[in-house]
């Protein structure tokens, strides 16, 4: 499975749920934006990038194939990578996307670039 298939699966899930979203190239892959906030994405390594509630991180990091996102040596709280084999099944992908959708209303919008 590659990032384009993962992106298509994410788009399909959001469409079925009736969620309005926008796709953006980001983090070497495709990110999905809901209400101008990053929801989830598939990176160049085909890892799922899930934006979740930082308060749930500790529990979610105990799941198989989950790691914290780091950027420039800095831990990005609320952003988790999930290995492809750990969201291969539809129910596993749906679990992660539901977690992302739960947090989205509480998430802060990214600053707009001018």
FENJOVEN-V229977 format. One line per field, one symbol per residue. phi: phi as a letter, one per 20 degrees, with the letter a starting at -180 (. if undefined). burial: b if it has 9 or more other C-alpha atoms within 8 Angstrom, else e. A space follows every 10 residues. Layout:
phi->???
burial->???
This chain:
phi->.dffffffff ffgffffmef bcecfalmbd dddclmcfda acefemffdd ecfgfeggff fffgmdbefc clmdfdfncc ecfgfecffg ffffgfffff ffegfefeff ffee
burial->eebeebbeeb eebbbeeeee beeeeeeebb bbbbeebbbb bbbbebbbbb bbbeeebeee beeebbebbe eeeeebbbbb bbbbebbeee ebbbebbebb bebbeeeeee eeee
